[in-house]
Amino acid sequence: MTDQNAGPRVPAEGERWRCAGCGNLTRFDVTRTRRTTEYWHFDLAGEHRVEEETVLSEVVETVSCRWCGRADAIEVVDRATADTAADPAAG
């Protein structure tokens, strides 16, 4: 279950984020809040490992471009037609 109406739209299947400012397609800083239920398994030494996680809610608060820092230029584009030649990290 996700609540995507509170912040930037998360790309659906077949979509991706793109920075309209610099063309970045691959590097983004994402701030999100998640509410989860987790099953923690502790070994005899007391170390734990999360074996199951159920996401109860998730809100993406901000997305900013790692390359130019802009948060106001992030857009959702079709993954198949995105111009990877414009992405500095695509090379």
N, CA and C atoms as a LAMMPS dump frame, in Angstrom:
ITEM: TIMESTEP
0
ITEM: NUMBER OF ATOMS
273
ITEM: BOX BOUNDS ff ff ff
-5.0000000000000000e+02 5.0000000000000000e+02
-5.0000000000000000e+02 5.0000000000000000e+02
-5.0000000000000000e+02 5.0000000000000000e+02
ITEM: ATOMS id mol type element x y z
1 1 1 N 0.848 -1.181 0
2 1 2 C 0 0 0
3 1 3 C 0.889 1.238 0
4 2 1 N 0.707 2.138 -0.904
5 2 2 C 1.492 3.362 -0.934
6 2 3 C 0.576 4.561 -1.026
7 3 1 N 1.019 5.646 -0.435
8 3 2 C 0.296 6.907 -0.524
9 3 3 C 1.178 7.854 -1.312
10 4 1 N 0.968 7.91 -2.618
11 4 2 C 1.837 8.69 -3.477
12 4 3 C 1.286 10.075 -3.76
13 5 1 N 0.149 10.445 -3.192
14 5 2 C -0.455 11.739 -3.459
15 5 3 C 0.16 12.864 -2.64
16 6 1 N 0.947 12.53 -1.631
17 6 2 C 1.478 13.553 -0.748
18 6 3 C 2.76 14.189 -1.278
19 7 1 N 3.387 13.606 -2.275
20 7 2 C 4.646 14.136 -2.788
21 7 3 C 4.783 13.846 -4.263
22 8 1 N 6.009 13.817 -4.757
23 8 2 C 6.244 13.54 -6.178
24 8 3 C 5.686 12.171 -6.579
25 9 1 N 5.247 12.078 -7.809
26 9 2 C 4.703 10.814 -8.302
27 9 3 C 5.83 9.815 -8.521
28 10 1 N 5.644 8.635 -8.005
29 10 2 C 6.612 7.557 -8.187
30 10 3 C 6.354 6.924 -9.544
31 11 1 N 7.406 6.686 -10.33
32 11 2 C 7.204 6.089 -11.651
33 11 3 C 6.52 4.729 -11.57
34 12 1 N 5.582 4.501 -12.464
35 12 2 C 4.909 3.21 -12.577
36 12 3 C 5.754 2.29 -13.455
37 13 1 N 5.299 1.081 -13.626
38 13 2 C 5.968 0.132 -14.515
39 13 3 C 6.084 0.76 -15.906
40 14 1 N 7.262 0.735 -16.498
41 14 2 C 7.466 1.308 -17.825
42 14 3 C 7.774 2.796 -17.824
43 15 1 N 7.933 3.386 -16.638
44 15 2 C 8.257 4.808 -16.534
45 15 3 C 9.532 4.978 -15.714
46 16 1 N 10.056 6.192 -15.731
47 16 2 C 11.235 6.514 -14.924
48 16 3 C 11.253 8.009 -14.645
49 17 1 N 12.079 8.408 -13.671
50 17 2 C 12.266 9.827 -13.418
51 17 3 C 13.294 10.376 -14.389
52 18 1 N 13.171 11.656 -14.699
53 18 2 C 14.137 12.381 -15.528
54 18 3 C 14.22 13.798 -14.986
55 19 1 N 15.424 14.331 -14.913
56 19 2 C 15.6 15.724 -14.529
57 19 3 C 15.522 16.565 -15.798
58 20 1 N 14.525 17.432 -15.864
59 20 2 C 14.371 18.3 -17.029
60 20 3 C 15.442 19.376 -17.057
61 21 1 N 16.133 19.587 -15.943
62 21 2 C 17.184 20.595 -15.886
63 21 3 C 18.469 20.161 -16.565
64 22 1 N 18.913 18.917 -16.274
65 22 2 C 20.204 18.486 -16.819
66 22 3 C 20.138 17.193 -17.628
67 23 1 N 18.989 16.531 -17.661
68 23 2 C 18.844 15.3 -18.439
69 23 3 C 19.149 14.027 -17.671
70 24 1 N 19.526 14.113 -16.405
71 24 2 C 19.841 12.943 -15.596
72 24 3 C 18.676 11.959 -15.573
73 25 1 N 18.988 10.676 -15.782
74 25 2 C 17.988 9.616 -15.725
75 25 3 C 18.286 8.592 -14.635
76 26 1 N 19.435 8.693 -13.984
77 26 2 C 19.889 7.576 -13.148
78 26 3 C 20.199 7.885 -11.7
79 27 1 N 20.374 9.137 -11.305
80 27 2 C 20.821 9.456 -9.946
81 27 3 C 19.88 10.467 -9.298
82 28 1 N 19.19 10.027 -8.238
83 28 2 C 18.254 10.898 -7.543
84 28 3 C 18.37 10.699 -6.041
85 29 1 N 18.203 11.766 -5.298
86 29 2 C 18.1 11.689 -3.848
87 29 3 C 16.613 11.678 -3.517
88 30 1 N 16.167 10.64 -2.831
89 30 2 C 14.756 10.461 -2.524
90 30 3 C 14.582 10.475 -1.005
91 31 1 N 13.712 11.351 -0.53
92 31 2 C 13.354 11.381 0.888
93 31 3 C 11.959 10.795 1.001
94 32 1 N 11.841 9.736 1.8
95 32 2 C 10.547 9.085 1.938
96 32 3 C 10.317 8.665 3.38
97 33 1 N 9.07 8.538 3.721
98 33 2 C 8.662 8.053 5.034
99 33 3 C 7.905 6.758 4.816
100 34 1 N 8.32 5.726 5.546
101 34 2 C 7.68 4.422 5.41
102 34 3 C 7.188 3.945 6.773
103 35 1 N 6.046 3.293 6.774
104 35 2 C 5.526 2.637 7.959
105 35 3 C 5.442 1.159 7.61
106 36 1 N 6.149 0.326 8.38
107 36 2 C 6.256 -1.086 8.038
108 36 3 C 5.983 -1.973 9.249
109 37 1 N 5.672 -3.214 8.957
110 37 2 C 5.674 -4.282 9.951
111 37 3 C 6.767 -5.239 9.515
112 38 1 N 7.658 -5.593 10.447
113 38 2 C 8.794 -6.446 10.108
114 38 3 C 8.848 -7.664 11.035
115 39 1 N 9.293 -8.769 10.476
116 39 2 C 9.561 -9.969 11.256
117 39 3 C 11.064 -10.033 11.468
118 40 1 N 11.492 -9.875 12.715
119 40 2 C 12.908 -9.892 13.06
120 40 3 C 13.256 -11.264 13.627
121 41 1 N 14.331 -11.858 13.119
122 41 2 C 14.835 -13.142 13.592
123 41 3 C 16.193 -12.902 14.259
124 42 1 N 16.271 -13.223 15.531
125 42 2 C 17.521 -13.06 16.281
126 42 3 C 18.234 -14.397 16.352
127 43 1 N 19.574 -14.375 16.135
128 43 2 C 20.346 -15.593 16.329
129 43 3 C 20.725 -15.697 17.812
130 44 1 N 21.391 -16.769 18.184
131 44 2 C 21.718 -16.981 19.598
132 44 3 C 22.712 -15.961 20.137
133 45 1 N 23.462 -15.306 19.26
134 45 2 C 24.406 -14.266 19.688
135 45 3 C 23.713 -12.916 19.88
136 46 1 N 22.453 -12.825 19.477
137 46 2 C 21.709 -11.584 19.656
138 46 3 C 21.665 -10.688 18.434
139 47 1 N 22.275 -11.115 17.321
140 47 2 C 22.221 -10.349 16.079
141 47 3 C 20.898 -10.639 15.386
142 48 1 N 20.324 -9.623 14.76
143 48 2 C 19.045 -9.854 14.096
144 48 3 C 19.137 -9.661 12.595
145 49 1 N 18.161 -10.24 11.929
146 49 2 C 18.004 -10.121 10.488
147 49 3 C 16.506 -9.963 10.219
148 50 1 N 16.155 -9.023 9.353
149 50 2 C 14.758 -8.841 8.986
150 50 3 C 14.441 -9.862 7.896
151 51 1 N 13.53 -10.773 8.185
152 51 2 C 13.198 -11.835 7.235
153 51 3 C 11.942 -11.539 6.426
154 52 1 N 11.07 -10.707 6.962
155 52 2 C 9.861 -10.314 6.232
156 52 3 C 9.581 -8.853 6.513
157 53 1 N 9.083 -8.161 5.505
158 53 2 C 8.697 -6.769 5.682
159 53 3 C 7.414 -6.518 4.893
160 54 1 N 6.448 -5.907 5.554
161 54 2 C 5.212 -5.505 4.908
162 54 3 C 5.13 -3.993 4.987
163 55 1 N 5.035 -3.341 3.836
164 55 2 C 4.924 -1.889 3.808
165 55 3 C 3.457 -1.528 3.998
166 56 1 N 3.165 -0.827 5.093
167 56 2 C 1.799 -0.414 5.396
168 56 3 C 1.455 0.898 4.717
169 57 1 N 2.425 1.798 4.643
170 57 2 C 2.244 3.058 3.924
171 57 3 C 3.615 3.607 3.572
172 58 1 N 3.651 4.392 2.504
173 58 2 C 4.903 5.003 2.06
174 58 3 C 4.572 6.337 1.405
175 59 1 N 5.299 7.358 1.798
176 59 2 C 5.12 8.685 1.23
177 59 3 C 6.473 9.164 0.723
178 60 1 N 6.551 9.469 -0.565
179 60 2 C 7.751 10.079 -1.119
180 60 3 C 7.586 11.581 -0.928
181 61 1 N 8.473 12.165 -0.126
182 61 2 C 8.355 13.579 0.218
183 61 3 C 9.048 14.477 -0.796
184 62 1 N 10.272 14.123 -1.158
185 62 2 C 11.011 14.917 -2.134
186 62 3 C 11.868 14.015 -3.007
187 63 1 N 12.077 14.472 -4.231
188 63 2 C 13.021 13.84 -5.155
189 63 3 C 13.839 14.963 -5.741
190 64 1 N 15.16 14.844 -5.654
191 64 2 C 16.026 15.857 -6.255
192 64 3 C 17.098 15.179 -7.09
193 65 1 N 17.566 15.893 -8.073
194 65 2 C 18.589 15.383 -8.98
195 65 3 C 19.942 15.36 -8.282
196 66 1 N 20.611 14.251 -8.335
197 66 2 C 21.931 14.118 -7.714
198 66 3 C 22.968 14.948 -8.453
199 67 1 N 22.779 15.167 -9.766
200 67 2 C 23.765 15.879 -10.568
201 67 3 C 23.652 17.391 -10.424
202 68 1 N 22.449 17.954 -10.553
203 68 2 C 22.323 19.418 -10.522
204 68 3 C 21.627 19.932 -9.265
205 69 1 N 21.051 19.037 -8.458
206 69 2 C 20.449 19.426 -7.197
207 69 3 C 19.019 19.93 -7.281
208 70 1 N 18.466 20.012 -8.458
209 70 2 C 17.112 20.563 -8.599
210 70 3 C 16.049 19.555 -8.169
211 71 1 N 15.089 20.044 -7.403
212 71 2 C 13.94 19.238 -7.021
213 71 3 C 12.703 19.679 -7.796
214 72 1 N 12.786 20.839 -8.432
215 72 2 C 11.629 21.385 -9.145
216 72 3 C 11.576 20.946 -10.602
217 73 1 N 12.534 20.158 -11.06
218 73 2 C 12.586 19.784 -12.476
219 73 3 C 12.439 18.281 -12.69
220 74 1 N 12.051 17.543 -11.655
221 74 2 C 11.925 16.101 -11.785
222 74 3 C 10.574 15.774 -12.415
223 75 1 N 10.635 14.975 -13.488
224 75 2 C 9.42 14.589 -14.196
225 75 3 C 9.403 13.091 -14.416
226 76 1 N 8.232 12.546 -14.625
227 76 2 C 8.07 11.129 -14.942
228 76 3 C 7.936 11.01 -16.452
229 77 1 N 8.789 10.153 -17.043
230 77 2 C 8.785 9.955 -18.496
231 77 3 C 8.675 8.474 -18.815
232 78 1 N 8.303 8.177 -20.047
233 78 2 C 8.232 6.805 -20.525
234 78 3 C 9.634 6.214 -20.588
235 79 1 N 9.817 5.052 -20.001
236 79 2 C 11.147 4.428 -19.945
237 79 3 C 11.684 4.076 -21.33
238 80 1 N 10.833 3.645 -22.222
239 80 2 C 11.276 3.208 -23.547
240 80 3 C 11.736 4.365 -24.421
241 81 1 N 11.172 5.542 -24.222
242 81 2 C 11.521 6.667 -25.092
243 81 3 C 12.426 7.686 -24.419
244 82 1 N 12.84 7.439 -23.183
245 82 2 C 13.734 8.382 -22.499
246 82 3 C 15.07 8.455 -23.241
247 83 1 N 15.587 9.643 -23.359
248 83 2 C 16.833 9.882 -24.089
249 83 3 C 18.027 9.6 -23.193
250 84 1 N 18.563 8.371 -23.252
251 84 2 C 19.696 8.019 -22.409
252 84 3 C 20.977 8.708 -22.871
253 85 1 N 21.024 9.218 -24.077
254 85 2 C 22.225 9.917 -24.556
255 85 3 C 22.442 11.227 -23.802
256 86 1 N 21.375 11.791 -23.255
257 86 2 C 21.494 13.064 -22.534
258 86 3 C 21.945 12.864 -21.088
259 87 1 N 21.903 11.65 -20.599
260 87 2 C 22.269 11.363 -19.2
261 87 3 C 23.782 11.266 -19.058
262 88 1 N 24.396 12.077 -18.182
263 88 2 C 25.846 12.042 -18.01
264 88 3 C 26.344 10.701 -17.5
265 89 1 N 25.505 9.903 -16.836
266 89 2 C 25.949 8.631 -16.286
267 89 3 C 25.666 7.465 -17.211
268 90 1 N 25.03 7.699 -18.331
269 90 2 C 24.629 6.598 -19.217
270 90 3 C 25.801 6.05 -20.035
271 91 1 N 26.899 6.771 -20.116
272 91 2 C 28.017 6.367 -20.961
273 91 3 C 28.687 5.168 -20.499
